[in-house]
């Protein structure tokens, strides 16, 4: 039986002007029964159409800050580093995935991008705009939990994990602020920061702020999320 192909959004290195990938995204998908393929960084409509047809589902990865222009704000000076080409490309893929009911999983930047692209807003910099005692930008090792999240009962995430609260790792300085009207919250941190979202009525569109790609080897909840994503793509 062939494995579902997962189109993985590319990471971009500004200094080296190169594409790159964290192995955890690929190995987490493979260990869950999927076949990951890193997409090229392109906004060409014909190329995106062909790439879209090749893939059964899409993983929206971490990386650069989402451009504040996407949610109609000016960037905080010196605090935001964006990749406009990623925003443009991912906007096309996301909307096609929703239109054609393809499974989508967003991780870190992924939850932020999905929320902003669908009409929500972001905290551009948590230490500046939402300071708290909750650790959102941990030091290595990145697979270790540093705070807990509360999971909404009756949400798809709750049904998947069967838990009201779980420990998570955390490495981000932007976060969801106003939630897009079409999305619903699945998880929040103790300081109120949104940690999980989903799109009701879609086969599978989940997003989390933490990092299953770092923790899937040691954390059963991370494995459950990745497996649910791949099962939805079959």
Protein Blocks (a to p, Z undefined) as FASTA:
>chain_A
ZZddddddddddfklopadddfklmmmmmmnopacddddddfbfklmmmmmmmpmbdcdd
ehddddfklnopacdehiaccdfklmmmmmmmmmmmmmnopacddehjlmmmmmmmnopa
cdfblklmmgcfbdfbdcddfkbcfbdcdddehiaklmmnopabdcdddddfbdcfbdcf
kbccfbdcfkopafbdcdehiabacddfbdfklmmmmmmklmmmmmmmmmmmZZ
